[in-house]
Amino acid sequence: MINSSKKLESFLQQYRFKIAIPFLKGDVLDFGGNEGELKQFVRGSYTLVNYDHTPMKNKTFDTIVMLAVLEHIPVGDAFNVFKSFNSQLRPDGTLLLTTPTPRAKPLCELLAFLHLLDRHNIREHKHYWTKEDIRQLAEQNGFVMKSYKKFQLGFNQMAILVNGQW
């Protein structure tokens, strides 16, 4: 969960929102979306899922968003989550994710040590994904990486995934 009392946490969240907003189309699944802060930017229906995945069952979406969530999921579980996404993303849909790069690990740990980032949140990071890791996760679950970019001096990354038939 975002610790909004930490100014840097709030800034990073708002930055992720800024890059995600152009991709929010139609009905949106906000996977790991904290308290639903992204909802205000969604024009279609909005489904928030954190630990209880029940709200996303038997639904399909135009956009699935994972902002700073993937690093909190054990690698094996991430493959299971993406497998479910494949059946829930509509044919012309988009899966947008952001996650810190491996380069960010020491910086995140330092900022947490200095109490500028939430220590508990950083300790929950299970894996720092590379571009190739994300590509494999996508391809093994029927997605294609449509675009990829690093931001915030290469410490974060964004990937846009689409169904493999794209």
C-alpha positions in Angstrom: 0.0 0.0 0.0 1.2 3.5 -0.8 2.1 5.4 2.4 0.8 8.8 1.5 2.5 10.4 4.4 5.7 9.8 2.5 5.9 12.7 0.0 8.2 10.7 -2.3 5.8 7.8 -2.4 3.0 10.1 -3.4 5.1 11.8 -6.0 6.0 8.4 -7.6 2.4 7.3 -7.6 1.3 10.5 -9.3 4.1 10.1 -11.9 2.9 6.6 -12.7 -0.6 7.8 -13.0 0.6 10.5 -15.5 2.2 8.0 -17.8 -0.8 5.5 -17.4 -3.7 7.9 -18.1 -3.2 8.0 -21.9 -3.7 4.2 -22.0 -6.8 4.0 -19.9 -9.5 2.9 -22.4 -12.9 1.5 -21.7 -13.4 -0.9 -18.8 -10.4 -1.0 -16.5 -9.0 -3.5 -14.1 -6.7 -1.9 -11.6 -4.7 -4.9 -10.3 -3.1 -4.0 -7.0 -4.5 -0.5 -7.2 -4.2 0.3 -3.5 -7.3 2.3 -2.5 -8.6 3.0 -6.0 -6.8 6.3 -6.5 -6.7 5.7 -10.3 -10.5 5.5 -10.5 -10.9 9.2 -11.0 -9.1 8.9 -14.4 -11.2 6.1 -15.8 -14.2 6.8 -18.0 -15.5 3.2 -18.3 -16.2 0.8 -15.5 -13.5 0.5 -12.9 -12.7 -2.7 -11.0 -10.2 -2.6 -8.2 -8.4 -5.8 -7.1 -5.8 -6.1 -4.3 -5.5 -9.3 -2.3 -9.1 -10.6 -3.0 -9.3 -11.4 -6.8 -13.1 -12.1 -6.6 -14.2 -8.8 -8.1 -12.4 -9.6 -11.4 -13.9 -13.1 -11.8 -16.1 -13.6 -14.9 -15.3 -10.1 -16.2 -13.4 -8.9 -19.2 -11.6 -5.6 -19.6 -10.3 -3.2 -22.2 -7.4 -2.2 -20.0 -5.6 -4.0 -17.2 -3.2 -1.8 -15.2 -0.5 -3.0 -12.8 1.3 0.1 -11.5 4.3 -0.8 -9.2 2.7 -4.2 -8.4 4.6 -6.9 -10.3 7.7 -6.6 -8.1 5.5 -7.6 -5.1 4.4 -10.9 -6.6 6.5 -14.0 -6.4 7.7 -14.9 -9.9 5.7 -18.2 -10.1 2.5 -16.5 -9.0 3.1 -13.7 -11.6 2.8 -16.3 -14.3 -0.5 -17.6 -12.9 -1.8 -14.0 -12.6 -0.9 -13.3 -16.3 -2.5 -16.5 -17.4 -5.8 -15.3 -15.9 -5.2 -11.9 -17.5 -5.1 -13.5 -21.0 -8.7 -14.7 -20.7 -9.8 -11.4 -19.1 -8.3 -8.9 -21.6 -10.6 -8.2 -24.5 -9.1 -8.8 -28.0 -8.1 -5.2 -28.6 -7.2 -4.6 -25.0 -4.0 -3.4 -23.4 -2.1 -4.5 -20.3 0.0 -1.7 -18.9 2.5 -2.4 -16.2 5.2 -0.4 -14.4 7.9 -1.9 -12.2 11.3 -0.8 -10.9 14.3 -2.1 -12.8 17.0 -4.2 -11.1 19.1 -1.0 -11.1 16.6 0.5 -8.7 17.0 -2.1 -6.0 19.9 -0.4 -4.1 18.3 3.1 -4.5 15.0 1.8 -3.2 16.7 0.2 -0.2 18.7 3.4 0.5 15.6 5.6 0.3 13.7 3.2 2.6 16.6 3.2 5.1 16.4 7.1 5.0 12.6 6.8 5.6 11.9 8.5 2.3 10.2 5.4 1.0 8.1 2.9 3.1 10.4 0.2 4.4 7.8 -2.4 4.6 6.8 -1.8 1.0 10.4 -2.1 -0.3 11.0 -5.2 1.8 7.9 -6.8 0.0 9.7 -6.6 -3.3 10.1 -10.2 -4.5 11.8 -9.7 -7.8 13.2 -6.8 -9.8 12.2 -7.6 -13.4 14.4 -7.0 -16.4 13.0 -6.2 -19.8 13.7 -9.7 -20.9 11.9 -11.1 -17.8 8.8 -9.1 -18.7 9.0 -10.2 -22.3 9.2 -13.9 -21.2 6.3 -13.4 -18.8 4.3 -11.9 -21.6 5.1 -14.4 -24.3 4.6 -17.5 -22.1 1.1 -16.2 -21.3 0.0 -15.3 -24.8 0.9 -11.6 -24.8 3.2 -9.5 -27.0 5.2 -6.6 -25.8 3.9 -3.7 -28.0 6.1 -1.1 -26.3 8.6 -0.7 -23.6 10.4 2.3 -22.0 12.4 3.1 -19.0 11.7 6.3 -17.1 12.9 8.2 -14.0 16.5 7.9 -15.0 16.2 4.2 -15.8 15.1 3.2 -12.3 11.5 2.4 -13.5 10.1 0.8 -16.6 6.8 0.6 -18.4 5.6 -2.2 -20.7 2.5 -2.2 -22.9 1.3 -5.7 -23.6 -1.4 -6.9 -26.0 -2.9 -10.2 -26.9 -0.6 -12.4 -29.0 -2.8 -12.1 -32.1 -1.9 -8.4 -32.4 
